[in-house]
């Protein structure tokens, strides 16, 4: 691949074992600004474990993490956030009974000079960020339990972006969504790319990865099968990597 400058993230020779079993074995992968890298593989392939070393959910046994070319230590999610890494899990971690603004600022509320919650300011900020990400979002006063799946994703993404995420980890963002909702999330991801964020997208769906990602990294049995440019491979190539552990670049 051509020289694209310094990656946003470099994971170098990451290894982690549980009970003597290597879940991730010397895996290296990088991510550039304005890029989506899909992580594919069967359950147990190691993709989620690898990325949890970046999100701070797990501590790696070996290897190094670089962000913007600088070696960093990430021992917990707070460390990850300090390096502008945010994770959007499949569950979204939203409080169903609260509205969009309350979810956006949950645990990081804006208060007035007298120490009371500044609801007006939080709603204004929420409207501003949502207009930037999803101009069609209108349900600001509804509890998020009343929102569609795509709208809920919008709130979770807005929360990450508002607090200055530069590196976003998304876990199966279109799982269980209908075609319209999936398209809404796809548009959100394209908008984040335009704004220069880098996204690691963990997915089982080859079609979603082909549509949303610039590159795909495939893991099998804790090892990296390979990283390919999505526009240079077919669905069958990716399937062969996932099932057979066969890298089409090496076979060519």
C-alpha positions in Angstrom: 0.0 0.0 0.0 1.2 3.5 -0.7 2.8 5.6 2.1 -0.1 7.4 3.8 1.9 9.0 6.6 1.5 8.1 10.3 -1.3 5.7 11.2 -3.8 6.7 13.8 -3.3 3.4 15.5 -0.7 0.6 15.2 -1.1 -2.6 17.1 2.2 -4.4 16.9 2.7 -8.1 17.7 -0.2 -8.2 20.1 -0.5 -11.4 22.1 -2.9 -12.4 24.9 -3.6 -15.8 26.4 -6.3 -17.1 28.8 -5.4 -20.1 30.8 -2.5 -21.0 28.6 -4.5 -20.8 25.4 -3.4 -18.0 23.0 -6.5 -16.0 22.1 -4.4 -13.6 20.0 -0.9 -14.6 18.8 1.5 -11.8 17.6 -1.1 -9.9 15.5 -0.2 -6.5 13.9 -2.7 -4.2 12.3 -3.0 -0.5 11.6 -5.6 2.1 11.0 -5.4 5.5 9.2 -7.5 8.7 9.6 -10.7 8.6 7.5 -10.5 4.8 7.1 -12.7 1.9 8.1 -10.9 -1.4 8.8 -13.2 -4.4 9.1 -12.3 -7.3 11.5 -13.7 -10.6 10.4 -13.5 -14.1 11.7 -15.5 -16.9 13.3 -16.5 -16.7 17.0 -13.3 -17.4 18.9 -11.0 -16.2 16.1 -9.6 -13.5 18.3 -10.9 -10.3 16.7 -12.9 -9.0 19.7 -10.1 -10.0 22.1 -7.5 -8.1 19.9 -9.6 -5.0 19.8 -10.3 -5.1 23.6 -6.6 -4.6 24.1 -7.1 -1.2 22.4 -10.3 -0.4 24.2 -8.8 -1.2 27.6 -11.2 -4.0 28.4 -8.2 -6.5 28.4 -4.6 -6.0 29.1 -2.3 -7.6 26.5 0.5 -10.0 27.5 2.9 -8.8 24.8 3.2 -6.3 22.0 2.9 -2.6 21.6 0.2 0.0 20.9 1.1 3.2 19.0 -1.3 6.1 18.6 -0.3 8.9 16.2 3.2 7.3 16.1 3.7 7.4 19.9 3.9 4.3 22.1 1.0 4.3 24.6 0.0 2.3 27.6 -3.7 1.3 27.8 -4.6 -0.6 30.9 -8.3 0.3 31.2 -11.1 2.1 29.3 -10.2 5.4 31.0 -6.7 5.2 29.4 -8.3 4.4 26.1 -10.6 7.5 26.3 -7.6 9.6 27.2 -6.1 8.7 23.8 -9.4 9.5 22.1 -10.4 5.8 21.7 -14.2 5.2 22.1 -16.0 1.9 21.8 -19.6 1.4 20.7 -20.6 -2.1 21.8 -23.5 -4.0 20.2 -25.6 -3.3 23.4 -24.9 0.5 22.9 -24.9 1.0 26.7 -27.8 3.5 26.5 -30.2 4.2 29.4 -33.5 3.4 27.9 -35.6 5.6 30.1 -33.6 8.8 29.3 -33.7 11.0 26.2 -30.9 11.6 23.8 -29.3 14.5 25.6 -29.3 12.7 29.0 -27.6 9.7 27.3 -25.1 11.8 25.6 -23.9 13.4 28.8 -24.6 10.5 31.1 -21.8 10.6 33.8 -20.3 13.7 32.2 -23.2 16.2 32.7 -22.9 19.9 32.2 -23.8 21.9 35.3 -24.6 25.6 35.9 -22.5 27.9 38.1 -24.9 27.0 41.0 -24.2 23.3 40.5 -27.6 22.3 39.0 -27.9 20.4 35.7 -27.8 22.7 32.7 -30.5 20.8 30.7 -30.8 23.6 28.1 -27.1 23.6 27.4 -27.0 19.8 27.1 -30.0 19.8 24.7 -28.4 22.5 22.6 -25.1 20.7 22.4 -27.0 17.4 21.5 -28.9 19.2 18.7 -25.7 20.6 17.4 -23.8 17.3 17.2 -26.8 15.3 16.0 -27.3 17.9 13.2 -23.7 17.3 12.2 -24.1 13.5 12.1 -27.8 12.8 11.3 -29.7 15.9 10.3 -32.9 13.8 10.1 -32.9 13.1 13.8 -35.8 14.9 15.5 -36.8 12.8 18.6 -34.9 14.8 21.2 -37.5 14.6 23.9 -38.3 10.9 23.5 -36.7 8.2 25.7 -34.2 6.2 23.7 -36.3 3.1 24.2 -38.8 4.7 21.7 -36.1 5.2 19.1 -35.4 2.8 16.1 -32.2 0.8 16.0 -30.5 3.3 13.6 -31.5 6.3 15.7 -30.1 4.6 18.9 -26.8 4.0 17.0 -26.9 7.8 16.1 -27.1 8.6 19.8 -24.3 6.2 20.8 -22.1 7.6 18.0 -22.9 11.2 18.8 -21.8 10.6 22.4 -18.4 9.2 21.3 -17.8 12.0 18.7 -18.9 14.8 21.1 -16.2 13.7 23.6 -13.6 13.9 20.9 -13.2 10.3 19.7 -10.6 10.0 16.9 -10.6 6.2 16.9 -13.9 4.4 17.0 -14.4 0.7 17.7 -17.8 -0.5 16.5 -19.1 -4.0 17.3 -21.5 -5.2 14.6 -23.2 -1.8 14.2 -25.8 -3.1 11.7 -26.7 -6.4 13.4 -30.5 -6.9 13.7 -31.3 -3.8 11.7 -33.6 -3.6 8.7 -32.4 -2.3 5.3 -33.4 1.3 5.9 -31.8 1.3 9.4 -28.7 -0.3 8.0 -28.5 2.4 5.4 -28.8 5.1 8.1 -25.8 3.6 10.0 -23.8 3.3 6.7 -24.4 7.0 6.1 -23.2 7.8 9.7 -20.1 5.8 9.1 -19.4 7.6 5.8 -19.9 10.9 7.6 -17.4 9.9 10.3 -14.9 9.0 7.6 -15.3 12.4 6.0 -14.5 14.0 9.4 -11.3 12.1 9.6 -12.1 9.5 12.2 -10.6 6.0 12.0 -13.0 3.1 12.6 -12.4 -0.5 13.5 -15.5 -2.4 12.6 -16.0 -5.9 14.1 -18.5 -7.9 12.1 -19.6 -11.4 11.0 -21.3 -10.0 7.9 -19.0 -10.1 4.8 -21.5 -8.0 2.8 -21.4 -5.3 5.5 -17.6 -5.3 5.5 -17.5 -5.1 1.7 -19.9 -2.1 1.7 -18.6 -0.2 4.7 -14.8 -0.9 4.9 -11.7 0.2 3.1 -9.7 -2.8 4.3 -10.6 -6.1 5.9 -8.4 -7.9 8.4 -9.3 -11.6 8.9 -8.3 -13.6 11.9 -8.5 -17.4 12.5 -7.5 -19.3 15.7 -5.9 -16.2 17.2 -3.7 -15.4 14.2 -3.9 -12.9 11.4 -4.7 -14.5 8.1 -4.1 -11.3 6.3 -5.3 -7.7 5.6 -6.7 -6.9 2.1 -8.1 -3.9 0.3 -11.8 -4.5 0.0 -11.9 -3.2 -3.6 -9.4 -5.8 -4.7 -11.1 -8.9 -3.3 -14.4 -10.7 -3.7 -16.9 -12.0 -1.1 -15.5 -15.5 -1.9 -11.9 -14.4 -1.2 -13.0 -13.2 2.3 -14.9 -16.4 2.9 -11.8 -18.4 2.0 -9.8 -16.4 4.4 -12.3 -16.9 7.2 -13.0 -20.6 6.6 -9.7 -21.9 5.2 -7.3 -19.3 6.5 -6.2 -18.7 2.9 -4.8 -15.3 2.0 -5.7 -14.5 -1.7 -2.7 -12.1 -1.9 -0.2 -15.0 -1.2 -2.1 -17.4 -3.5 -1.8 -15.0 -6.4 
